[in-house]
Amino acid sequence: MKVLNMNLKWGTYMKKTAIILSGGLGIRLKPFTNIMPKPLLPVGEKAILEIQIETLKKFGFERIIMATNYKSEYIENFFGDGSRYGIELIISKEQEPLGTAGPLKLLEDIIDSPFLVMNGDILTDMDFAKFYEYGNSKDALLSVALKKIVLPFAFGNISFKGDYVTEIEEKPDIVTYALAGIYYMKPEILSLIPKEKYDMDKLMLKMLGLQMPIAKKEIEGYWLDVGRQDDYEKAQEIYG
């Protein structure tokens, strides 16, 4: 296992790389996260990070970088050098919390090919290889995965003109698209991220302000953000 800090420069890497953002405090899953970092919480017989690593490896990712902060030593001790998973493992340590995009800036000197980024609390059966190929095919530095969310609406929706009703739609579903916490990036995007705490939403707003294209792809199949108690219980049902 290689361990990086923000002052260390590494050589050139050409393996297909995925970065897992593993430094969150897991506040919504306390008291479990008082004991261990959220990405190490068990789902079935494996930790969340183990499931992510095995899925990424299945789709051809050979190098996994874990961007850590909270209880980083637990993650280091748990995974060792990564050899038992058949991947190259690198631990990147933040000296202070850097948000969801800031940790990527620490890796600017070692990334020179397109890479995948995902939150450390996401479980999905999406095809990461196809998403990577999709990002490669687009004229954009960033491609984002979206998940369609359908929410039932408890009331009828009424349309009117002046004093008269024109249409009634009984309890229509509300359809929205959520950012899935999974991103494809080209290395040039790192120049847009400052050396400070910085989040993905700020990065995307900055790109849109600069009229830089952002591609999107909808996730098919299941997707879970295991950040809340009820979603954690759903994960246990799937992987139990």
C-alpha positions, 0 to 999 in steps of 0.5 A: 500500500502506498500512502500519500500526503499533500506534499508528496509527488508520485510518478506517472500512472497509466492503469485504469484508476478509481478514487473513492472518497472515504473521509466523511464523518458519517454523522447521519449514521451515528452511533455506528460511526463513532466506532469506525468510519462509515465506508467500513460499516458492514453490509452483509458479510463485507464492508461497504468499501470491500463491495465497492473495490470488488465491483470496480475490479470486476469492471477493469479498474486496477488501481484504487485510491482512497481519499481519507480523513476521518479515522484514516488509520482504520482504513489503512489497517483494514486493507493493507496493501490491497493485494488480497483484492488483486488491485493496487491500493493507494491511501491519500490522507487529508490533513484537514477535511477538504470536501468532496472535490478538494481531495482530488487536488492532492492527486494532481501530480499523479493523475494523467489519464481519465479516472472514476470518482465515487463516494464511499457510501454508494452501492450500485450494480451499474456497469462502471466500464460502460460509464468510463467508456461513455465519459471517454466518448464525450467532449467534456472533462466531467461526466456525472451519473444520475439516478431517476427518483420517482416520488408519489404525490399525495394530492391531486394536481389541479390546473386552472385559467382565471376562475375556472378549472381546466385540468385535474391530474390525480396524485401524479408522481414527482420525477426528479434526477439525483446526482448519484455520487459517481463521476468520470473525470479527465485530468485537466479538470483538476486545474479548476479545483483550488487547494482548499475545501471544495465540493463537487457542486461548486466545481460543477457550477464553476464549469457551467459558469465557464460554459464548459460542457458536463455530460450525464448518464442515467444509472439503470438498476439499483443504487443506494446512498448508504448514508442514512439509517433506513438506506443502510437497512435496505443495503442489508436486505440486498447484501444480507 
